[in-house]
Amino acid sequence: RFTPRNVLGFAAKPAWALGMLVRGMPVMENLAGFEHEAASTAAIAASELGATTVGDAMHPGVITCLPRASLHDVARIMSSSRVHAVVVWGDEEDDSEGIWGVVSDLDLVAALARGATEAQAAVGVAGTPAVTVRVEETLERAAELMSTHAIAHLVVVADGPERPAGILSTLDIARAVAEPAR
């Protein structure tokens, strides 16, 4: 006996799928409307990314640790500050400044899974490169950088390459697309 449950596995299928079975239409014809809607949504999102600056979407301020901070300290910083990344910045030995890298929550977990001790230094675990973006650049450029470098956090700089002003995450970009400026 022919039923949607027999053919599709269960009866709760979208109307377009049921229509495909009843009318015998190929899937691509039924999805054409969805493809157009998705392309239209992508074009709107791209235009919003090109019209919004990093400064409009970033989290101002940067949570940092020194290169010699322990993994335990980095985990404590992440937990208490409720962040997913800490910028490894500066040097306690000679008061020099500079971005060494970023320790993401995934870097922290991966290091511990590899057998790193909680006493290991942050600089040795900063697996996420410190990719920077200027505050006046567009979110479209930021998204390109994230995609190219396969990272989820960019260090936002304003007054030179060594002065972090904030962090931009993939969630910040998603928020900007979901809640465009009115």
C-alpha positions in Angstrom: 0.0 0.0 0.0 1.4 3.5 -0.9 1.6 5.9 2.0 4.0 8.8 2.8 5.1 6.8 5.8 6.2 3.8 3.6 8.1 5.9 1.1 9.6 8.7 3.3 10.0 6.9 6.6 7.5 8.9 8.5 4.4 10.9 7.8 5.5 14.3 9.2 7.1 15.7 6.0 6.8 19.3 4.7 4.0 20.0 2.2 6.4 20.3 -0.7 7.7 16.7 -0.1 4.2 15.3 0.0 3.3 17.3 -3.1 6.3 15.7 -4.8 5.0 12.3 -4.2 1.4 13.0 -5.2 2.2 15.0 -8.3 5.4 13.0 -9.2 7.4 16.2 -9.6 11.2 16.1 -9.3 12.6 17.5 -6.1 14.5 20.4 -7.8 11.2 21.8 -9.1 9.7 21.8 -5.6 12.8 23.3 -4.1 13.1 26.1 -6.6 11.2 28.5 -4.4 13.3 27.7 -1.4 16.5 28.2 -3.5 15.3 31.6 -4.6 14.4 32.6 -1.0 17.8 31.4 0.3 19.7 33.3 -2.4 17.6 36.4 -1.6 18.4 36.0 2.1 22.1 35.5 1.4 22.2 38.7 -0.8 20.5 40.7 2.0 23.0 39.3 4.6 25.9 40.2 2.3 24.7 43.7 1.9 24.3 44.1 5.6 27.8 42.8 6.2 29.2 45.3 3.7 27.3 48.1 5.3 28.1 47.4 9.0 31.5 48.1 10.5 33.4 45.9 12.8 33.2 48.6 15.5 29.4 48.5 15.3 29.3 44.7 16.1 32.4 44.0 18.3 32.6 43.6 22.0 34.7 46.6 23.2 37.6 45.8 25.5 39.8 42.8 25.5 40.3 40.2 28.1 43.9 39.3 28.2 46.5 37.2 30.0 50.2 37.3 30.0 52.1 34.6 28.0 53.2 32.9 31.1 49.7 32.6 32.6 48.8 28.9 33.4 46.0 27.0 31.7 44.3 27.0 35.1 44.4 30.8 35.1 43.1 31.0 31.5 40.2 28.6 32.3 39.4 30.7 35.4 39.4 33.9 33.3 37.1 32.4 30.7 34.7 31.0 33.3 34.5 34.2 35.4 34.3 36.5 32.5 32.0 34.3 30.5 34.0 34.5 27.3 35.2 31.9 24.8 38.6 33.4 24.0 41.4 35.2 25.9 44.1 37.3 24.1 47.7 36.4 25.1 49.2 39.9 25.2 52.3 41.6 26.6 55.3 40.3 28.4 55.9 40.4 32.2 59.7 40.3 31.8 60.3 43.5 29.9 56.9 45.3 29.9 56.8 45.0 26.1 53.4 44.9 24.4 52.2 42.8 21.6 49.7 40.2 20.7 51.1 36.6 21.0 47.9 34.7 20.1 44.5 33.8 21.2 43.5 30.9 23.5 40.0 29.8 22.6 37.9 27.5 24.7 38.6 24.8 22.0 42.4 25.4 22.3 42.1 25.0 26.0 40.1 21.7 25.8 42.3 20.4 23.0 45.5 21.0 25.1 44.0 19.3 28.1 42.9 16.3 25.9 46.5 16.1 24.7 47.7 15.7 28.2 48.8 19.3 29.0 48.9 20.1 32.6 47.0 23.0 34.2 50.3 24.6 34.9 51.3 24.8 31.2 51.8 28.4 29.9 49.1 30.0 27.8 51.5 31.0 25.1 52.2 27.3 24.4 48.5 26.6 24.0 47.5 29.7 22.0 46.6 27.6 18.9 44.3 30.2 17.4 46.3 32.8 15.5 45.9 36.4 16.5 44.3 37.7 13.3 43.5 41.3 13.5 40.9 43.5 11.9 40.6 47.3 12.0 37.6 48.8 13.8 36.5 50.7 10.7 36.6 47.6 8.3 33.3 46.0 7.3 31.8 42.8 8.7 32.1 41.4 5.2 35.9 41.7 5.4 35.9 40.3 9.0 33.8 37.3 7.7 36.4 36.7 4.9 39.2 36.7 7.4 37.4 34.3 9.7 36.7 32.0 6.8 40.2 32.2 5.3 41.9 31.5 8.7 39.2 29.1 10.0 38.9 31.0 13.2 35.9 32.2 15.3 37.5 35.3 17.0 39.3 38.3 15.5 41.2 40.8 17.6 40.0 44.3 16.7 42.6 47.0 16.6 42.1 50.8 16.5 45.4 52.7 17.2 47.9 50.4 15.5 48.5 46.7 15.0 49.6 46.2 18.7 46.7 47.9 20.4 43.6 45.7 20.8 40.4 47.5 21.1 37.9 44.6 21.2 37.0 41.2 20.0 34.7 40.2 17.2 33.3 36.7 17.2 31.3 34.7 14.7 28.3 35.1 17.1 28.7 38.9 16.8 28.4 38.6 13.0 25.4 36.4 13.3 23.8 38.9 15.7 24.4 41.7 13.2 22.7 39.7 10.4 19.8 38.7 12.6 19.3 42.1 14.1 20.2 44.6 11.3 20.4 48.3 12.2 17.0 49.9 12.0 
